[in-house]
C-alpha cells in the first residue's frame, strides 16, 4: 500500500460529512482512493496548463518537480 493511497483513503474517511461512513471499513476507502488516483493518472487539459505555468528553474531538481505537481493538482481542484 503506497503512502499516497493511505493518505487519500484517510482523507476520504475523515473528510466526508456523512455519519454513515464511520461504519465503512478502511479497506473501502483504500479501494476508492486507488480508483481516484488512477483516474488522475492522465492529466486533464487544465492540469497540463497548470504544469506549464508552475515556477521552475529547469534544473530538474526535486523542488521543481514538486512545484509542477502541486500546480497541476491545484488546477484540477479549481472550481
N, CA, C and O atoms as CSV, one atom per row, in Angstrom:
chain,resi,resn,atom,element,x,y,z
A,1,UNK,N,N,0.850,-1.176,0.000
A,1,UNK,CA,C,0.000,0.000,0.000
A,1,UNK,C,C,0.892,1.235,0.000
A,1,UNK,O,O,1.739,1.396,0.879
A,2,UNK,N,N,0.701,2.100,-0.983
A,2,UNK,CA,C,1.526,3.298,-1.047
A,2,UNK,C,C,1.070,4.326,-0.014
A,2,UNK,O,O,-0.076,4.322,0.437
A,3,UNK,N,N,1.982,5.180,0.336
A,3,UNK,CA,C,1.684,6.247,1.285
A,3,UNK,C,C,0.568,7.150,0.753
A,3,UNK,O,O,-0.282,7.606,1.517
A,4,UNK,N,N,0.574,7.406,-0.566
A,4,UNK,CA,C,-0.445,8.286,-1.145
A,4,UNK,C,C,-1.830,7.645,-1.068
A,4,UNK,O,O,-2.806,8.321,-0.739
A,5,UNK,N,N,-1.925,6.355,-1.366
A,5,UNK,CA,C,-3.214,5.666,-1.271
A,5,UNK,C,C,-3.724,5.767,0.166
A,5,UNK,O,O,-4.901,6.051,0.394
A,6,UNK,N,N,-2.849,5.538,1.119
A,6,UNK,CA,C,-3.247,5.605,2.531
A,6,UNK,C,C,-3.686,7.018,2.916
A,6,UNK,O,O,-4.693,7.187,3.603
A,7,UNK,N,N,-2.940,8.032,2.477
A,7,UNK,CA,C,-3.313,9.419,2.794
A,7,UNK,C,C,-4.667,9.789,2.205
A,7,UNK,O,O,-5.494,10.412,2.871
A,8,UNK,N,N,-4.888,9.400,0.947
A,8,UNK,CA,C,-6.165,9.716,0.300
A,8,UNK,C,C,-7.304,8.963,0.980
A,8,UNK,O,O,-8.381,9.522,1.187
A,9,UNK,N,N,-7.075,7.711,1.325
A,9,UNK,CA,C,-8.104,6.919,1.997
A,9,UNK,C,C,-8.492,7.545,3.333
A,9,UNK,O,O,-9.678,7.671,3.637
A,10,UNK,N,N,-7.513,7.930,4.122
A,10,UNK,CA,C,-7.806,8.560,5.413
A,10,UNK,C,C,-8.489,9.911,5.239
A,10,UNK,O,O,-9.372,10.267,6.020
A,11,UNK,N,N,-8.085,10.663,4.221
A,11,UNK,CA,C,-8.734,11.944,3.949
A,11,UNK,C,C,-10.194,11.741,3.571
A,11,UNK,O,O,-11.063,12.500,3.999
A,12,UNK,N,N,-10.461,10.722,2.772
A,12,UNK,CA,C,-11.845,10.421,2.392
A,12,UNK,C,C,-12.669,10.033,3.617
A,12,UNK,O,O,-13.786,10.515,3.806
A,13,UNK,N,N,-12.111,9.169,4.432
A,13,UNK,CA,C,-12.850,8.683,5.601
A,13,UNK,C,C,-13.127,9.811,6.587
A,13,UNK,O,O,-14.229,9.898,7.129
A,14,UNK,N,N,-12.149,10.669,6.826
A,14,UNK,CA,C,-12.326,11.733,7.815
A,14,UNK,C,C,-12.971,12.978,7.224
A,14,UNK,O,O,-13.555,13.780,7.954
A,15,UNK,N,N,-12.873,13.146,5.918
A,15,UNK,CA,C,-13.366,14.367,5.295
A,15,UNK,C,C,-14.822,14.341,4.899
A,15,UNK,O,O,-15.426,15.396,4.699
A,16,UNK,N,N,-15.401,13.160,4.782
A,16,UNK,CA,C,-16.805,13.070,4.405
A,16,UNK,C,C,-17.673,13.425,5.601
A,16,UNK,O,O,-17.383,13.027,6.730
A,17,UNK,N,N,-18.731,14.170,5.351
A,17,UNK,CA,C,-19.572,14.675,6.435
A,17,UNK,C,C,-20.741,13.757,6.769
A,17,UNK,O,O,-21.560,14.090,7.625
A,18,UNK,N,N,-20.830,12.629,6.119
A,18,UNK,CA,C,-21.934,11.697,6.333
A,18,UNK,C,C,-21.572,10.749,7.481
A,18,UNK,O,O,-20.547,10.069,7.420
A,19,UNK,N,N,-22.393,10.700,8.510
A,19,UNK,CA,C,-22.115,9.844,9.668
A,19,UNK,C,C,-22.036,8.364,9.304
A,19,UNK,O,O,-21.398,7.587,10.014
A,20,UNK,N,N,-22.670,7.973,8.220
A,20,UNK,CA,C,-22.678,6.554,7.855
A,20,UNK,C,C,-21.311,6.060,7.409
A,20,UNK,O,O,-21.077,4.851,7.410
A,21,UNK,N,N,-20.393,6.956,7.024
A,21,UNK,CA,C,-19.079,6.497,6.575
A,21,UNK,C,C,-18.260,5.934,7.719
A,21,UNK,O,O,-17.322,5.168,7.493
A,22,UNK,N,N,-18.600,6.301,8.940
A,22,UNK,CA,C,-17.891,5.751,10.082
A,22,UNK,C,C,-18.029,4.247,10.176
A,22,UNK,O,O,-17.186,3.577,10.772
A,23,UNK,N,N,-19.080,3.717,9.594
A,23,UNK,CA,C,-19.314,2.276,9.612
A,23,UNK,C,C,-18.516,1.559,8.528
A,23,UNK,O,O,-18.377,0.337,8.578
A,24,UNK,N,N,-18.000,2.282,7.565
A,24,UNK,CA,C,-17.263,1.671,6.462
A,24,UNK,C,C,-15.857,1.289,6.909
A,24,UNK,O,O,-15.198,2.028,7.640
A,25,UNK,N,N,-15.418,0.136,6.463
A,25,UNK,CA,C,-14.078,-0.341,6.748
A,25,UNK,C,C,-13.076,0.500,5.966
A,25,UNK,O,O,-13.382,0.979,4.874
A,26,UNK,N,N,-11.878,0.681,6.524
A,26,UNK,CA,C,-10.860,1.489,5.857
A,26,UNK,C,C,-10.496,0.895,4.494
A,26,UNK,O,O,-10.074,1.634,3.605
A,27,UNK,N,N,-10.646,-0.402,4.309
A,27,UNK,CA,C,-10.348,-1.012,3.007
A,27,UNK,C,C,-11.261,-0.469,1.909
A,27,UNK,O,O,-10.852,-0.363,0.753
A,28,UNK,N,N,-12.494,-0.128,2.270
A,28,UNK,CA,C,-13.415,0.503,1.311
A,28,UNK,C,C,-12.803,1.803,0.799
A,28,UNK,O,O,-12.819,2.076,-0.402
A,29,UNK,N,N,-12.265,2.601,1.718
A,29,UNK,CA,C,-11.682,3.887,1.338
A,29,UNK,C,C,-10.349,3.707,0.615
A,29,UNK,O,O,-10.004,4.526,-0.236
A,30,UNK,N,N,-9.605,2.673,0.927
A,30,UNK,CA,C,-8.371,2.395,0.191
A,30,UNK,C,C,-8.687,2.063,-1.268
A,30,UNK,O,O,-8.010,2.534,-2.182
A,31,UNK,N,N,-9.718,1.252,-1.472
A,31,UNK,CA,C,-10.128,0.935,-2.840
A,31,UNK,C,C,-10.583,2.196,-3.572
A,31,UNK,O,O,-10.217,2.414,-4.727
A,32,UNK,N,N,-11.376,3.017,-2.904
A,32,UNK,CA,C,-11.852,4.266,-3.513
A,32,UNK,C,C,-10.686,5.204,-3.805
A,32,UNK,O,O,-10.668,5.871,-4.840
A,33,UNK,N,N,-9.723,5.257,-2.906
A,33,UNK,CA,C,-8.553,6.118,-3.107
A,33,UNK,C,C,-7.755,5.667,-4.321
A,33,UNK,O,O,-7.331,6.490,-5.131
A,34,UNK,N,N,-7.551,4.368,-4.446
A,34,UNK,CA,C,-6.802,3.856,-5.588
A,34,UNK,C,C,-7.514,4.197,-6.901
A,34,UNK,O,O,-6.872,4.580,-7.879
A,35,UNK,N,N,-8.833,4.058,-6.915
A,35,UNK,CA,C,-9.624,4.395,-8.101
A,35,UNK,C,C,-9.494,5.875,-8.425
A,35,UNK,O,O,-9.326,6.245,-9.587
A,36,UNK,N,N,-9.570,6.718,-7.411
A,36,UNK,CA,C,-9.466,8.168,-7.622
A,36,UNK,C,C,-8.084,8.553,-8.155
A,36,UNK,O,O,-7.970,9.362,-9.076
A,37,UNK,N,N,-7.050,7.974,-7.576
A,37,UNK,CA,C,-5.687,8.288,-8.019
A,37,UNK,C,C,-5.457,7.786,-9.446
A,37,UNK,O,O,-4.823,8.469,-10.251
A,38,UNK,N,N,-5.969,6.598,-9.757
A,38,UNK,CA,C,-5.844,6.085,-11.121
A,38,UNK,C,C,-6.543,6.997,-12.121
A,38,UNK,O,O,-6.061,7.173,-13.240
A,39,UNK,N,N,-7.675,7.580,-11.728
A,39,UNK,CA,C,-8.407,8.490,-12.616
A,39,UNK,C,C,-7.595,9.743,-12.914
A,39,UNK,O,O,-7.788,10.376,-13.952
A,40,UNK,N,N,-6.687,10.104,-12.013
A,40,UNK,CA,C,-5.867,11.309,-12.193
A,40,UNK,C,C,-4.582,11.024,-12.962
A,40,UNK,O,O,-3.791,11.934,-13.212
A,41,UNK,N,N,-4.373,9.777,-13.332
A,41,UNK,CA,C,-3.115,9.414,-13.994
A,41,UNK,C,C,-2.899,10.186,-15.289
A,41,UNK,O,O,-1.786,10.634,-15.561
A,42,UNK,N,N,-3.936,10.345,-16.082
A,42,UNK,CA,C,-3.850,11.142,-17.298
A,42,UNK,C,C,-4.351,12.543,-16.976
A,42,UNK,O,O,-5.531,12.718,-16.672
A,43,UNK,N,N,-3.480,13.540,-17.037
A,43,UNK,CA,C,-3.899,14.884,-16.656
A,43,UNK,C,C,-4.898,15.483,-17.643
A,43,UNK,O,O,-4.821,15.258,-18.851
A,44,UNK,N,N,-5.828,16.246,-17.096
A,44,UNK,CA,C,-6.769,16.999,-17.919
A,44,UNK,C,C,-6.041,18.201,-18.515
A,44,UNK,O,O,-4.949,18.558,-18.072
A,45,UNK,N,N,-6.646,18.814,-19.510
A,45,UNK,CA,C,-6.011,19.952,-20.186
A,45,UNK,C,C,-5.642,21.064,-19.213
A,45,UNK,O,O,-4.572,21.661,-19.327
A,46,UNK,N,N,-6.536,21.348,-18.244
A,46,UNK,CA,C,-6.235,22.422,-17.302
A,46,UNK,C,C,-5.059,22.060,-16.391
A,46,UNK,O,O,-4.327,22.942,-15.942
A,47,UNK,N,N,-4.880,20.790,-16.124
A,47,UNK,CA,C,-3.735,20.364,-15.322
A,47,UNK,C,C,-2.429,20.539,-16.097
A,47,UNK,O,O,-1.422,20.982,-15.544
A,48,UNK,N,N,-2.460,20.189,-17.377
A,48,UNK,CA,C,-1.268,20.380,-18.209
A,48,UNK,C,C,-0.910,21.861,-18.252
A,48,UNK,O,O,0.257,22.230,-18.115
A,49,UNK,N,N,-1.913,22.698,-18.442
A,49,UNK,CA,C,-1.680,24.150,-18.450
A,49,UNK,C,C,-1.092,24.604,-17.120
A,49,UNK,O,O,-0.172,25.422,-17.093
A,50,UNK,N,N,-1.621,24.075,-16.014
A,50,UNK,CA,C,-1.085,24.408,-14.697
A,50,UNK,C,C,0.372,24.025,-14.559
A,50,UNK,O,O,1.150,24.747,-13.935
A,51,UNK,N,N,0.749,22.894,-15.135
A,51,UNK,CA,C,2.144,22.469,-15.099
A,51,UNK,C,C,3.057,23.399,-15.887
A,51,UNK,O,O,4.207,23.621,-15.510
A,52,UNK,N,N,2.539,23.937,-16.976
A,52,UNK,CA,C,3.353,24.863,-17.777
A,52,UNK,C,C,3.588,26.188,-17.067
A,52,UNK,O,O,4.640,26.805,-17.235
A,53,UNK,N,N,2.616,26.631,-16.275
A,53,UNK,CA,C,2.775,27.938,-15.626
A,53,UNK,C,C,3.415,27.846,-14.251
A,53,UNK,O,O,3.650,28.871,-13.611
A,54,UNK,N,N,3.704,26.632,-13.786
A,54,UNK,CA,C,4.373,26.462,-12.495
A,54,UNK,C,C,5.765,27.075,-12.558
A,54,UNK,O,O,6.463,26.936,-13.562
A,55,UNK,N,N,6.170,27.750,-11.491
A,55,UNK,CA,C,7.526,28.310,-11.491
A,55,UNK,C,C,8.551,27.180,-11.544
A,55,UNK,O,O,8.420,26.184,-10.833
A,56,UNK,N,N,9.538,27.331,-12.361
A,56,UNK,CA,C,10.579,26.310,-12.440
A,56,UNK,C,C,11.888,26.950,-12.895
A,56,UNK,O,O,11.910,28.029,-13.487
A,57,UNK,N,N,12.955,26.255,-12.601
A,57,UNK,CA,C,14.276,26.788,-12.937
A,57,UNK,C,C,15.028,25.891,-13.907
A,57,UNK,O,O,16.205,26.124,-14.182
A,58,UNK,N,N,14.362,24.868,-14.427
A,58,UNK,CA,C,14.924,23.977,-15.446
A,58,UNK,C,C,16.169,23.226,-14.989
A,58,UNK,O,O,16.971,22.793,-15.816
A,59,UNK,N,N,16.336,23.070,-13.680
A,59,UNK,CA,C,17.456,22.262,-13.200
A,59,UNK,C,C,16.998,20.854,-12.891
A,59,UNK,O,O,17.812,20.003,-12.534
A,60,UNK,N,N,15.712,20.596,-13.023
A,60,UNK,CA,C,15.147,19.270,-12.776
A,60,UNK,C,C,15.423,18.776,-11.362
A,60,UNK,O,O,15.672,17.590,-11.147
A,61,UNK,N,N,15.377,19.684,-10.411
A,61,UNK,CA,C,15.551,19.269,-9.029
A,61,UNK,C,C,14.208,18.884,-8.413
A,61,UNK,O,O,13.160,19.101,-9.023
A,62,UNK,N,N,14.234,18.331,-7.242
A,62,UNK,CA,C,13.021,17.866,-6.563
A,62,UNK,C,C,12.032,18.997,-6.366
A,62,UNK,O,O,10.833,18.808,-6.568
A,63,UNK,N,N,12.500,20.143,-5.985
A,63,UNK,CA,C,11.620,21.289,-5.746
A,63,UNK,C,C,10.853,21.671,-7.013
A,63,UNK,O,O,9.683,22.045,-6.940
A,64,UNK,N,N,11.496,21.579,-8.152
A,64,UNK,CA,C,10.857,21.886,-9.423
A,64,UNK,C,C,9.749,20.886,-9.734
A,64,UNK,O,O,8.653,21.270,-10.144
A,65,UNK,N,N,10.038,19.616,-9.540
A,65,UNK,CA,C,9.049,18.572,-9.805
A,65,UNK,C,C,7.848,18.741,-8.876
A,65,UNK,O,O,6.704,18.653,-9.322
A,66,UNK,N,N,8.099,18.981,-7.598
A,66,UNK,CA,C,7.018,19.148,-6.620
A,66,UNK,C,C,6.185,20.383,-6.961
A,66,UNK,O,O,4.958,20.349,-6.863
A,67,UNK,N,N,6.836,21.457,-7.354
A,67,UNK,CA,C,6.131,22.681,-7.719
A,67,UNK,C,C,5.199,22.448,-8.900
A,67,UNK,O,O,4.056,22.905,-8.893
A,68,UNK,N,N,5.678,21.748,-9.900
A,68,UNK,CA,C,4.878,21.450,-11.085
A,68,UNK,C,C,3.705,20.542,-10.711
A,68,UNK,O,O,2.576,20.784,-11.137
A,69,UNK,N,N,3.961,19.507,-9.923
A,69,UNK,CA,C,2.918,18.572,-9.485
A,69,UNK,C,C,1.823,19.311,-8.723
A,69,UNK,O,O,0.636,19.119,-8.990
A,70,UNK,N,N,2.222,20.155,-7.776
A,70,UNK,CA,C,1.238,20.903,-6.987
A,70,UNK,C,C,0.429,21.847,-7.863
A,70,UNK,O,O,-0.777,21.992,-7.659
A,71,UNK,N,N,1.061,22.485,-8.822
A,71,UNK,CA,C,0.338,23.395,-9.724
A,71,UNK,C,C,-0.687,22.625,-10.542
A,71,UNK,O,O,-1.785,23.125,-10.783
A,72,UNK,N,N,-0.344,21.417,-10.971
A,72,UNK,CA,C,-1.270,20.607,-11.747
A,72,UNK,C,C,-2.457,20.156,-10.892
A,72,UNK,O,O,-3.599,20.191,-11.348
A,73,UNK,N,N,-2.190,19.737,-9.662
A,73,UNK,CA,C,-3.268,19.336,-8.758
A,73,UNK,C,C,-4.139,20.542,-8.416
A,73,UNK,O,O,-5.364,20.423,-8.391
A,74,UNK,N,N,-3.537,21.691,-8.154
A,74,UNK,CA,C,-4.308,22.907,-7.876
A,74,UNK,C,C,-5.237,23.235,-9.036
A,74,UNK,O,O,-6.388,23.621,-8.829
A,75,UNK,N,N,-4.733,23.081,-10.260
A,75,UNK,CA,C,-5.559,23.350,-11.437
A,75,UNK,C,C,-6.739,22.381,-11.497
A,75,UNK,O,O,-7.844,22.773,-11.872
A,76,UNK,N,N,-6.512,21.130,-11.135
A,76,UNK,CA,C,-7.584,20.132,-11.161
A,76,UNK,C,C,-8.642,20.427,-10.107
A,76,UNK,O,O,-9.813,20.101,-10.299
A,77,UNK,N,N,-8.247,21.036,-9.004
A,77,UNK,CA,C,-9.179,21.309,-7.910
A,77,UNK,C,C,-9.927,22.626,-8.040
A,77,UNK,O,O,-10.841,22.901,-7.262
A,78,UNK,N,N,-9.547,23.443,-9.016
A,78,UNK,CA,C,-10.244,24.722,-9.192
A,78,UNK,C,C,-11.712,24.476,-9.525
A,78,UNK,O,O,-12.054,23.558,-10.272
A,79,UNK,N,N,-12.545,25.294,-8.970
A,79,UNK,CA,C,-13.992,25.173,-9.196
A,79,UNK,C,C,-14.353,25.747,-10.551
A,79,UNK,O,O,-15.523,25.741,-10.932
